[in-house]
Amino acid sequence: MESPFKTDILQGKVALVTGGGSGIGFEISRQFGKHGAAVAIMGRRRQVLEAAVHVLNSQGIHAIYFEGDVRKHEDAARVVQSTVKHFGRLDILVNAAAGNFLTSPEDLSPNGFKTVLDIDSVGTYTMCFEALKYLKKGGEGKGPSAGGVILNISATLHYTATWYQIHSSAAKAAVDSITRSLALEWGTDYEIRVNGIAPGPIQNTLGVEKLSTEETRRNILKDIPIFRWGEKWDIAMAALYLASDAGKFVNGATIVVDGGIWLCRPRGIPKEEVKLISRSVEKNSRESSAALPNSKL
Ligand code: COA
């Protein structure tokens, strides 16, 4: 699908994308590259990263990979520094690395809970912490003159509560909170914009594969208001908007890109019945209050 954005909106920018070797992180990397950015991707699996960079390069994108685990502070520091060493600067950090699986709380050890928080929440914070000196206005390297951009990939799991997702819900709630706090503090002090994207179910991703069954995948289409699966492209377009000057006045927002699915509730009463019930209830209540002497109700 063609991008509606001009192909130079990220010209001259350097982006670092954690979890950029596959899924949503890869598509964000690809679209950033197609819109002018040089891209470094970070992940744990060398083969996946190698293959990803091969595809990016074959599409004319200036891309490189660095192996690393966002849970390890030394990896985060090394990858951020290597990115700046290689490309000379850092303008955009995307925290897309995440870990998840389905589990009931009673089957989830405290270490399992901690593992997901370590990847999603602590990992996001650690990467932001290490990237600050390069992302801030006039930062090290050639430094962004106007301050850089951080994008945190979140979820909608914690807006209500989601079955078998206690760990990831808690982790993403923390991510959203980090987004707002850094938007306030680093927006004010360093002119860094910090935003998030909360994707809904996105087809052909490990997330959907790991977190649903064939039956739930079939049923989900009934629930999405605009009746289609999300695509990685949808998330990448939101990322382009937020990372480019199109989003220059957006700070501290987590944009939900899910077709409205998180709002879904069972309809309960059919539409035709609502008209009948609603009018008759009003009529009845008017008649009964009129019958009351001196009633102002
Ligand atoms: N159910 C319950 N607990 C689980 C689990 C599951 N399906 N998978 C792992 N755990 C627990 C482990 O039992 C362990 O806890 P313990 O030491 O008390 O037994 C803890 O989580 C860590 O597991 P481990 O396999 O050692 O972690 P890891 O670092 O190798 O892998 C994961 C991290 C578990 C998050 C793994 O799923 C992963 O690497 N995911 C990355 C990709 C991904 O999930 N993407 C989806 C994005 S939506």
Residues whose N, C-alpha, C, O or C-beta is under 5 A from the ligand:
A	BS01	COA	A98 G99 N100 F101 L102 T103 D107 L108 S109 N111 G112 T115 L206 G207
